[in-house]
Amino acid sequence: MRHTEFWQRLEHALGPGYYRSWAAQYVVPELGRTAQEALDAGVPPKRVWAAVWGALELPASER
């Protein structure tokens, strides 16, 4: 997964007006930091998405 796909999925899940602020403010329990911090630290977007998917309890179709 590329960063662009990660951001597209997150925007789809949370909406265009909220997804960036959520990524910068919400500490994803599985990551121990925000999604933005994880990506900035070099965590692969696929792993970050898996953690976000679980935290948001999204349907299996969005995994």
DAPE-V583315 format. One record per run of one state. SS is the DSSP state (helix for helix, strand for strand, loop for the rest). FROM is the first residue (numbers start at 0). TO is the last residue. If there is no record, write none. Layout:
SS_FROM_TO, SS_FROM_TO
//
This chain:
loop_0_1, helix_2_13, loop_14_17, helix_18_24, loop_25_25, strand_26_27, loop_28_31, strand_32_33, helix_34_39, loop_40_43, helix_44_55, loop_56_58, helix_59_61, loop_62_62
//
